[in-house]
Amino acid sequence: MNKALHALKAARSVVVTSHIQPDGDAVGATVALLRALKIMGKECRAISPSHIPGGFMFVLRDENEVVRYDPDRDDGFLGEADLFVIVDCSNLERAGEVGEAMAALSTPILVIDHHATNVGFGTHSFIGRDVASTGELLMDLFEALGLPISPEIAVPLYVAILTDTGGFNYPRTTKKTHRRAGELLAAGVKPFEIHRKLSLDRTLEFMRLAGLAVFNTNLGYGDEIAYSIIHNDIYRKFTPRVDELIMIPPYLTSIHGVEVGALFLEFEPGRIIVELRSKGLVDISLVATKFGGGGHSGAGGARLEGEMPGVVYRVLSEIEKLLVEARRGEVSEDLRGEVLSRT
């Protein structure tokens, strides 16, 4: 942590980014660090390799607080910055175009992350592989910096912790995680308000598509894989927000006896979003990364190109291999907890 503290204190101009297709931890950590650095008197900008999902826009002061990378607008600021900070990102490739632009410069990179697969790719690294979220890790950093947690920092931190712990349900959730959440409540966070904005704000288009996806659920591998296929012609009839699609696989894994849920959605002809969820018997991130995606052991995804039958077969075959391997050993709650704690 000391090198991270020194880098942040010494920097004058900072650019903060995270991974492509940012989740709640990535968005919350980015915004919290951006605001904290500005309180410290730093010139700071947050540049994302992807658009911020609509479901997390409430965390931002305005739509320009975190901007989607634009080389014409942002490369000048990247060239002037004396520190880059990449949060909640396990490798440089996951930072997309922003990561490529940063790698082309000689500016030091500070990595702040909690993924177990992170080998420390930055000039400096602050990695807590046993920590539940990057948001929780940032609270340790802010405490060491002597920064008080104001309401404007507490809200994005709470979003980061809440989402990456699955509502405080995943195995890496600890007493310290709950204590940190309590500190954020003391700073002004209203839990139901956050819950309402995160979970009770679905579009009608999503609800109709989700209903159709659940109705068309298929079962495979001894009924342990539940999967749903949405072709482009059906998707075009509803067109929900893309970031809402991650809410469909949990419906599939809620089926009794199912271990893995998979959504295959053709958002453009020949281009397919794959969203995966696991109850812990298999590390689903191994499947996602095999197909160029990423995620955690319990949740991951990828984008593939090709015909739907071929994509479905390839992905389900990889899941089946992991299920077969897992069934060779003793299945227990301890095993599930160990798998879900990996990433």
N, C-alpha and C positions, 0 to 999 in steps of 0.2 A: 504493500500500500504506500510506502514512503516515496517510491519513485513516482507513483501516480500523483500524490499530493504535491511533490516538488514540481512536476510538469505543469499541473494546473495553476499553481501559484506563480510560476515564472512566465507563463504565457501571457501575451498581450492581446493577440487576435486568434480566435478559436473557431473551427468548423466542427459541428457535431453531426454525425450521421448514424444510421443503423442498417438493418438488412432489408432486402427487397421484400415486397408484400408484408409490410410491418404489422405485427400483432400488437396486443395491448401493452405488453412489456416493452417492446421496441418504441412505441409511440410515447408511452408514459415516461420511460427513462430519458428519451431524447428531449422532451419538453421540460422535464424537471431539471435536467442538467443545464439546458439552455438558460432557464430562468435563474438558476443558482449562479452560473458564471456571470450573468449580467449584474446580479447583486454584488458580486465580487469586483465589479468594475471592468470586466473584460469586454472587448468587442467580440461579439459572438453571433454566429448564424447557424441555423439548423437546415440542412439540405438532405432530403430523402431520395433514395434511388427509385422509389415508387410513390404513387399518390397515397395520401393518408386515407385509409378506409372510412367511408361515411359514418360508420358506427362509432368512430373515435373522434370525430370532428369536434364534439362538445368539449374535449380536453383543451383545444386551442383557443387562444384569445380571438384570433381571426384566421382566415384561410391562408394568410401569408406568414404566420409564425413559423411554420415548417413548410418549406417549399419543395416541390418536385424538381429534381436536378435539371437545369437548363444550361448547357455549356456556354452559350453566348452571354448569359446573365451572370453565371456563377464562377466561371473559371478565373476571372480577375480576382475575386475574393479568395478563392482557393490559393492562388499564387501569392497573395499577400499574407495569409495566415501563418503563424509560427507554431501552431499545434493543431493536429487533427485528432478528434476523439470518435472512436467507433464503439457504440454500445450495443449489447445484446446480439452480437454477431460472432459466429464461431470461426469464420474464415473470411479472408479478404474477398473472395469471389462472391460471397453472399451479400456484399455491399454494392454489387452491381456496377453501374456506370460511375457512381461517385467513388467507389473503391478503386476503379481503374484510373480515374483522374488523380486520386491521391497517391497511388502507387507510382505514377509517372513523375512525381515531384519528390524532392529530398526532405520535405517537411516531416518532423517526427510524428509518429502515430501512437496514441495511447488507446489501448483496448480495455474496455470495462465490460466484463461478461461473466456469465455463470454456467455456460454450457460445458459439460464434461469433455466434449470433443475438441475444445479450444486448446491449441498447443502454444498459444502466446505468439501470435503472428506480428504483433506490433513492435515498435521501438521500445515501448514500455507497456506492461500489462498488469492489470488488476483483475484477477480471475478468481471467483469463488465457486468452485465446482460442486460444492455441497450446499450452496445457497439456492433457495427456491426461485428467485427472480433477480433480474438486474436491478429492479427497483429497490429491493431490500439491500442489495450490495451498495447502491448509491447512498442509502441512508447511513451505512457505516462510513462512507467517504465524507459525507456532509458533516457527520458528527466529529470526525477527526479534523475537519477544516474549521470547526467551530461555527458552522452556519445554522442558524435557527430554521426550523421548518415552518414556513409561512403557509397560509391556506393556498396560495397560488402554486406552491411547490408540492403541498400535501396531496392535492387531488390527482395530479398525474402519477405520483408515486403509488397512491392507493390503487389506481387503475392498473398499473404495472404489476403490483403484487397480487391483486385479486384475480386478474386474468391468467397469470402464469402459474398460479397455484390451483387453478380450476375451482375458484371459490373456496380456497383453503382446504381442498380435499386431496391434493396429490401428496405422495409419500414424503417429498422433501419439505413439506410444511412442518415447521417446528414451533416450539414454545417461543423462540425468538421471533419467528415470523408473525405470530399473533401479537407479541409485545410491540413489534414495530407498527403493526396495523393499529393497535391501540393508541400509539403515539400520534398517528395520523388523524385518528378520530379526535384526539385532544386538540389537534391543530385546526380542526374545523371541518373535517370531512363528514358528510352525511351519507351513511351507507345506503339507505334506501334510494336516495337521489341518484347515486352512482348505479345501483342495481337497475333502477327504472330506465336510465339512459342506455345502459349496456344491454339489458335483456328484455325490456318491455317496449321496444321501439322498432318492431319489424314492419316492413311494408306489406301491403295486401298481396302484392305480386309474389313476394317470398312465401307467404303463408300458403298461397294456392299451389306454388311449385313444390313446396315442401310436402304438402298433402299428397300430391301426385307422386313424388319420389318415394314416400313411405308406402303408398298403395302399390307401387310397382316393385317393391323390394323382392330380391331374389336371395336364396340361401345356397351356399356351397360348402364344400369340405366338411361333410357331416353336420351341416347346419351351423358351423362355427364362424362362417364368413357371411355377413349380410351386405349385399351391394345393390345399388340402384343406378340405373343408366338413364340419362336425360340427353336426348339427341338435340341438335341445333334447332330443328323446326319446332320442337316443343319449348325449348328455352326462349325462343324469339316471341312466343305468345305471352310470356310473363315478364321477362327481363328484370329480375330483382337486382338490387345492388349486389355486385360481385362479392363484397365482403360478407354478405349474409349467408353465403353458401356453406361456410364452415359450420353453420348451425345444423345442417342436415345429418351428417354422420353420427352425432350423438343419439339421434332418434334410432338409428340402426343398431348401435351397440347396446341400446336399452332392451333389446329383445332377449328373452331368456335363452341362455345357452350360447349366444353369439359372443365371440371373442374379438372380432375385428369388423368394423364398419367401413365401407368404401363407397364414395360417390364418384361417378364418372359423368362429367357434364361437358358437352361439346358447345363451348361458348362462341366459337366460330367454326365454319366447316373445316374439319380435319385438325382442329386445335382443341385439346381436351384438358379440362381441369380435373385433377384427381385429388380428392380429400380423404384422408385416412384417419381412423381412430382405433385405439387398442385398449382393452381392459387390463393389459399388463402381462398377458401370457407371452406376447411377442413384442419386440422393440420395433415399432412401426417406422421409426426414422431410418432404419436400415433399408427399408423398401423405398422410402421417399428419396433418399440420397442416391440410390442406385439408378433412379430415373431423372437425376439432375435437380431434384428438389431438396427439401430440408424439413426441419422441425424437431420435435421432441420424441422421446420413446413412446409416449401415449398419443401423440397427435403430429401429423405431418402431411405434406402435400407436394405435388409436382404438377408441371404442365407438360403435356406430351403432344406430339404431332403424329397423325396416322389415322387409320380407319378404326372405328370404335371396337369392333370385335377383337382385333389384334391387340389393342391397348389393354382391354379388359383381361384378355387371356394372359398377357405378360405380367401384369400387376398381380392378378390373383394367383398365378403360379409362384411368384416370389413370396407372397403371404403364406401360401400353403407349405412351402419349404420350411419357413420359420415355425409354423404350427406343428409340423411333423417333428422337427428338432426339439421343440419344447415338450412335446408329449413323450419323448424318450426318457425324460427325467421325471422327478416327482413334482407335481403341480401343487402349489401351496400359496397362501396369501403372502408369505415371506418372499417367494419367487416373484410374484407380481410387484411387490414393493421394491424389490431389488431392480427389476427391469425398468420400472417407471422412474427410478431415481438416477438412471444412467445419464440422461440429457435434459 
